[in-house]
């Protein structure tokens, strides 16, 4: 069981990263986003989505990415970070019980999301998430923050 954040010192087996990326590539919506796993440790994940015009908020004068993409990244990265705390990350399941996203500024470039597990208990898990993007001034800046909670089903038994 994972009770708090990691410092990146507990890496996940490379096979799990490959399985996770294969799952993403076979998933209609996630593959459409071109989502990529950059880093995966127990209780922490970093993922990215390249900027694409198909992701732009209609009518946006600055070509900003639709806020639903950031919310999807918060939810998806949080779920995968929590799965990494399971004894076997490819088994069991989870369900989002609360998703909170606060938007800080428009995203106008590639997106990066980092999710960190705050607590993963027997039946509930909680995460903090940060979405960032390169701003027009060329600096990587935070564009959204998120906090989630999930119901965890750690085995095949889903009561």
Buried (B, 14 or more C-beta within 10 A) or exposed (E): EBEEBBEEEEBBEEEBBEEBBEBBEEEEEBEEBBBEBEBBBBBBBBBBBEBEEEBBBEEEEEBBBBBEBBBBBBBBBBBBBBBBBBEEBEEBBBEBEEBEBEBBEBBBBBBBBBBBBBBBEEEBBBBBBBBBBBBEEEEEBBBBBBBBBBEBBBEEEEE
